[in-house]
């Protein structure tokens, strides 16, 4: 994944209300996408309703995956998904978009 891909996904989830469907994805893509949705759902720029909906998508995806152990030094959530990488390298790129201030700016330009 690149910074641009992660930022694009975050913007769609956080500020455009996108809720992905993961059920048709191949196993490893579902694992990665599920982690991404799970991780993005934990940011405070989402409403409680949006968080719940995204966490349901992630939980359903995780339940359909075989367990896999991660041996890499990644965050606990990535480990629980059986991944060998996490979103830490992308956090600096995501920072400007995860604030309510960014959301207010979007709302003003849409008005």
VENDA-V696829 format. One record per pair of residues at least 24 apart in sequence whose ideal C-beta (glycine too) atoms are under 6 Angstrom apart, sorted by the first residue. I is the first residue (numbers start at 1). J is the second residue. D is the distance in whole Angstrom. If there is no record, write none. Layout:
# VENDA-V696829
i: [I | I]
j: [J | J]
d: [D | D]
This chain:
# VENDA-V696829
i: [3 | 3 | 6 | 7 | 10 | 10 | 10 | 11 | 13 | 14 | 15 | 19 | 22 | 30 | 31 | 31 | 34 | 34 | 34 | 35 | 35 | 35 | 39 | 39 | 43 | 45]
j: [90 | 93 | 90 | 93 | 40 | 94 | 97 | 97 | 40 | 45 | 106 | 53 | 61 | 61 | 65 | 81 | 58 | 61 | 62 | 78 | 81 | 83 | 77 | 87 | 98 | 98]
d: [6 | 4 | 4 | 5 | 6 | 6 | 6 | 6 | 5 | 5 | 6 | 6 | 4 | 5 | 6 | 6 | 5 | 4 | 6 | 6 | 4 | 6 | 6 | 5 | 5 | 5]
